[in-house]
Amino acid sequence: MPRHPYRRLRAAQNALPEVGISEENGIRSLHLGSSTIQSSMNLDNPAELVLSYSRAMMGWLLFADPPAHITQIGLGGGSFARWIDAHLPDTRQSAIDINPQVIAVARSLFELPFEGTGFEIIEADGAQYVKTLLGGTNVLLVDGFDGEQIIDSLVSTEFFLDCRRALAADGIFVANWWSGDKRYPRFLADLSAAFGGRVLQIPAASHGNIAVTAFCRTPPTLNFDSLKKRAAKLAAQYGLDFPALLAAAKAANPHNGKSFVFPDCP
């Protein structure tokens, strides 16, 4: 992830990472306990997905239409909340974050959507919260780092199975992982086992982040010709480079030259 000098807002409490912000050239960023940037907002265009990993995490739209409900594990600076509110207005969303400082800072400094029937923030442990959903959400966006590495409870076998149960029958799981983590192959294998091998890796444009995307059900199409047409349409509709995301996914995943191929569950 990118790094930038930041200033402290408040001392750490309850062993949770210390929250800080930085601001440069019209970009405001949130940090958790280190100079690593966790989330960024363009002050002139708050709905923009500034960081490449956040854009990669929207790659699931190549395979599914806008859903009824999205659950975000990790609010951060609210990048997904703002983008979804602007571009998927009929999608309800819930953002879960364990850190009350993060929630307070996001509310005061990061222009979150109005909280009401369409958007809610829940202060809770995301790994525990997903246990309560039981098919009650369509897409899970998981972005949970403690400032240095991914939170262990969000990459456990139990968590992956809980997420599978939390999703609707055609639900989609998306997580932001760092490919340089030596545990990455194990995380990928465990997630694949939980989702029947239906997993795709969508690399971000920089910093080694990968939007790991798992499907409860095989998507309607995995054919490259169809996906290229869809990517062009989505790019025009949402202003994100979906053709580049598709190309990155094609380079990173098994395929037969014509379509993605899901391997057998390990």
C-alpha positions as CSV (number, residue, x, y, z in Angstrom):
1,M,0.0,0.0,0.0
2,P,1.2,3.6,-0.5
3,R,2.7,5.4,2.4
4,H,2.5,9.1,3.4
5,P,3.3,11.2,6.5
6,Y,0.3,11.5,8.7
7,R,-0.7,13.3,11.9
8,R,-2.3,11.7,14.9
9,L,-5.8,12.4,15.9
10,R,-6.1,10.5,19.1
11,A,-4.1,8.1,21.2
12,A,-4.9,4.4,20.7
13,Q,-7.7,3.0,22.9
14,N,-8.7,-0.5,23.8
15,A,-5.6,-1.9,21.9
16,L,-7.2,-0.8,18.6
17,P,-4.9,0.9,16.0
18,E,-4.4,4.6,16.4
19,V,-6.3,6.7,13.8
20,G,-4.5,9.4,11.8
21,I,-5.1,11.5,8.7
22,S,-2.9,13.1,6.0
23,E,-3.8,15.5,3.3
24,E,-1.9,16.5,0.2
25,N,-2.9,17.9,-3.2
26,G,-6.6,17.6,-2.5
27,I,-6.5,14.0,-1.3
28,R,-7.4,13.2,2.3
29,S,-6.2,9.8,3.6
30,L,-6.9,7.7,6.7
31,H,-4.2,5.7,8.5
32,L,-4.3,3.1,11.2
33,G,-1.3,3.1,13.5
34,S,1.3,3.6,10.8
35,S,2.0,5.7,7.7
36,T,0.4,3.1,5.5
37,I,-2.6,4.6,3.7
38,Q,-5.8,2.7,4.4
39,S,-8.3,4.9,2.5
40,S,-8.3,8.1,0.5
41,M,-10.8,10.7,-0.6
42,N,-10.6,13.2,-3.4
43,L,-11.9,16.4,-1.8
44,D,-13.1,17.7,-5.2
45,N,-14.8,14.3,-6.1
46,P,-15.6,12.4,-2.9
47,A,-17.1,9.4,-4.7
48,E,-14.0,8.7,-6.7
49,L,-12.1,5.5,-5.8
50,V,-8.7,7.0,-5.4
51,L,-6.7,3.9,-4.5
52,S,-6.1,1.2,-7.2
53,Y,-7.1,-1.6,-4.8
54,S,-10.5,-0.1,-4.2
55,R,-11.1,0.0,-7.9
56,A,-10.1,-3.6,-8.3
57,M,-12.6,-4.5,-5.6
58,M,-15.4,-3.3,-7.9
59,G,-14.3,-5.9,-10.4
60,W,-17.2,-8.2,-9.3
61,L,-19.5,-6.0,-11.4
62,L,-18.1,-7.8,-14.4
63,F,-20.0,-10.9,-13.2
64,A,-23.1,-9.6,-11.6
65,D,-25.7,-6.8,-11.7
66,P,-26.0,-4.3,-8.9
67,P,-27.4,-6.2,-5.8
68,A,-30.0,-5.4,-3.3
69,H,-27.6,-5.3,-0.4
70,I,-23.8,-5.0,0.2
71,T,-22.1,-5.5,3.5
72,Q,-18.7,-3.9,4.0
73,I,-16.4,-5.3,6.7
74,G,-14.1,-2.4,7.5
75,L,-15.5,1.1,7.0
76,G,-12.1,2.9,6.8
77,G,-12.6,6.3,5.2
78,G,-15.8,5.2,3.5
79,S,-14.5,4.9,-0.1
80,F,-16.9,2.1,-0.9
81,A,-19.8,3.7,0.9
82,R,-19.5,6.9,-1.2
83,W,-19.0,5.1,-4.5
84,I,-21.9,2.8,-4.0
85,D,-24.1,5.6,-2.9
86,A,-23.3,7.6,-6.0
87,H,-23.3,4.8,-8.6
88,L,-25.5,2.1,-7.2
89,P,-28.3,4.2,-5.6
90,D,-30.8,1.3,-5.3
91,T,-28.3,-0.9,-3.4
92,R,-28.7,-0.8,0.4
93,Q,-25.4,-1.0,2.3
94,S,-24.2,-1.8,5.8
95,A,-20.7,-0.9,6.9
96,I,-19.2,-2.8,9.9
97,D,-16.2,-1.5,11.8
98,I,-14.8,-2.5,15.2
99,N,-13.0,0.7,15.9
100,P,-15.2,3.6,17.2
101,Q,-12.4,6.1,16.3
102,V,-12.5,5.1,12.7
103,I,-16.3,5.5,12.6
104,A,-16.1,8.9,14.3
105,V,-13.4,10.2,11.9
106,A,-15.1,8.8,8.9
107,R,-18.4,10.6,9.9
108,S,-16.7,13.9,10.6
109,L,-14.0,14.1,7.9
110,F,-14.9,11.8,5.0
111,E,-18.3,12.9,3.7
112,L,-20.2,9.6,4.3
113,P,-23.6,9.1,2.8
114,F,-26.6,10.0,4.9
115,E,-27.3,7.3,7.4
116,G,-30.8,5.9,7.1
117,T,-32.6,3.1,5.3
118,G,-30.1,3.0,2.5
119,F,-26.9,3.1,4.5
120,E,-26.0,2.1,8.1
121,I,-22.9,1.9,10.2
122,I,-22.6,-0.8,12.8
123,E,-19.9,-0.9,15.4
124,A,-19.0,-4.5,15.7
125,D,-16.4,-7.2,15.1
126,G,-16.8,-8.1,11.5
127,A,-15.8,-11.7,11.9
128,Q,-18.6,-12.1,14.5
129,Y,-21.1,-10.0,12.7
130,V,-21.2,-12.1,9.5
131,K,-22.4,-15.1,11.7
132,T,-25.7,-13.2,12.1
133,L,-26.5,-12.7,8.4
134,L,-27.4,-16.2,7.3
135,G,-28.1,-15.4,3.6
136,G,-29.0,-11.8,4.4
137,T,-26.6,-10.0,2.1
138,N,-25.6,-10.2,-1.6
139,V,-22.1,-9.0,-1.7
140,L,-19.4,-8.9,1.1
141,L,-16.6,-6.4,0.7
142,V,-13.9,-7.3,3.2
143,D,-11.1,-4.8,3.8
144,G,-9.7,-5.3,7.2
145,F,-6.1,-4.3,8.1
146,D,-4.6,-3.2,11.4
147,G,-2.1,-0.8,9.9
148,E,0.6,-3.5,9.2
149,Q,-1.2,-6.6,8.0
150,I,-4.6,-8.2,7.5
151,I,-6.5,-9.0,10.6
152,D,-6.2,-12.7,11.4
153,S,-9.9,-13.3,12.1
154,L,-10.7,-12.1,8.6
155,V,-8.6,-14.8,6.9
156,S,-9.5,-17.9,8.9
157,T,-11.2,-21.0,7.5
158,E,-14.1,-20.4,10.0
159,F,-14.6,-16.8,8.7
160,F,-14.7,-18.0,5.0
161,L,-17.3,-20.5,5.9
162,D,-19.3,-18.0,7.8
163,C,-19.1,-15.6,4.9
164,R,-20.4,-18.3,2.5
165,R,-23.4,-18.8,4.9
166,A,-23.9,-15.1,5.2
167,L,-24.4,-14.6,1.4
168,A,-27.5,-15.2,-0.7
169,A,-27.5,-18.2,-3.0
170,D,-25.8,-16.1,-5.8
171,G,-23.7,-14.0,-3.4
172,I,-20.2,-12.7,-4.0
173,F,-17.3,-12.4,-1.5
174,V,-14.5,-9.8,-2.3
175,A,-11.5,-9.2,-0.1
176,N,-8.5,-7.0,-0.3
177,W,-5.3,-9.0,0.2
178,W,-1.7,-8.3,-0.3
179,S,0.1,-10.8,-2.6
180,G,3.4,-10.3,-0.7
181,D,2.1,-11.9,2.4
182,K,3.8,-15.2,2.7
183,R,0.4,-16.7,4.0
184,Y,-1.4,-15.6,0.8
185,P,-1.3,-19.1,-0.9
186,R,-2.9,-20.6,2.2
187,F,-5.6,-18.0,2.4
188,L,-6.4,-18.5,-1.2
189,A,-6.6,-22.3,-0.8
190,D,-8.8,-22.0,2.2
191,L,-11.1,-19.6,0.5
192,S,-11.3,-21.8,-2.5
193,A,-12.3,-24.7,-0.4
194,A,-15.1,-22.7,1.3
195,F,-16.5,-21.6,-2.1
196,G,-16.2,-24.7,-4.1
197,G,-13.2,-23.5,-6.1
198,R,-15.1,-20.6,-7.6
199,V,-12.4,-17.9,-6.9
200,L,-10.8,-15.3,-9.1
201,Q,-7.9,-13.0,-8.4
202,I,-8.2,-9.4,-9.7
203,P,-4.8,-7.7,-9.2
204,A,-4.8,-4.0,-8.5
205,A,-2.8,-1.7,-10.7
206,S,-0.1,-1.1,-8.0
207,H,1.3,-2.0,-4.6
208,G,0.6,-5.8,-4.9
209,N,-2.9,-5.7,-3.7
210,I,-5.3,-8.3,-5.1
211,A,-9.1,-8.2,-5.0
212,V,-9.8,-11.9,-4.3
213,T,-13.3,-12.6,-5.5
214,A,-15.3,-15.8,-4.6
215,F,-18.7,-16.8,-5.9
216,C,-21.4,-18.9,-4.2
217,R,-22.6,-19.9,-7.6
218,T,-20.8,-19.9,-11.0
219,P,-21.4,-16.5,-12.7
220,P,-23.8,-16.5,-15.7
221,T,-20.8,-16.0,-18.0
222,L,-17.1,-16.5,-17.8
223,N,-16.6,-16.1,-21.6
224,F,-14.0,-13.5,-22.5
225,D,-15.9,-12.1,-25.5
226,S,-19.0,-11.5,-23.5
227,L,-17.0,-10.1,-20.6
228,K,-15.1,-7.7,-22.9
229,K,-18.4,-6.3,-24.1
230,R,-19.7,-6.0,-20.5
231,A,-16.4,-4.3,-19.4
232,A,-16.7,-1.7,-22.1
233,K,-20.3,-1.0,-21.1
234,L,-19.4,-0.8,-17.4
235,A,-16.5,1.5,-18.1
236,A,-18.8,4.0,-19.9
237,Q,-21.4,3.7,-17.1
238,Y,-19.2,4.0,-14.0
239,G,-16.0,5.6,-15.2
240,L,-13.8,2.8,-14.0
241,D,-11.3,0.9,-16.2
242,F,-13.1,-2.4,-16.3
243,P,-11.3,-3.5,-19.5
244,A,-8.0,-3.2,-17.6
245,L,-9.5,-5.1,-14.6
246,L,-10.6,-7.9,-16.9
247,A,-7.2,-8.1,-18.6
248,A,-5.5,-8.3,-15.2
249,A,-7.9,-11.0,-14.1
250,K,-7.2,-13.0,-17.3
251,A,-3.5,-12.8,-16.7
252,A,-3.8,-14.0,-13.1
253,N,-6.3,-16.9,-13.3
254,P,-6.7,-20.2,-15.1
255,H,-8.4,-20.1,-18.5
256,N,-8.7,-22.0,-21.7
257,G,-8.2,-19.1,-24.0
258,K,-11.9,-18.4,-24.3
259,S,-13.2,-18.2,-20.8
260,F,-12.1,-18.4,-17.1
261,V,-12.0,-22.0,-15.8
262,F,-12.6,-22.8,-12.2
263,P,-10.4,-25.6,-10.9
264,D,-11.8,-28.4,-8.9
265,C,-12.1,-27.6,-5.2
266,P,-8.8,-28.5,-3.5
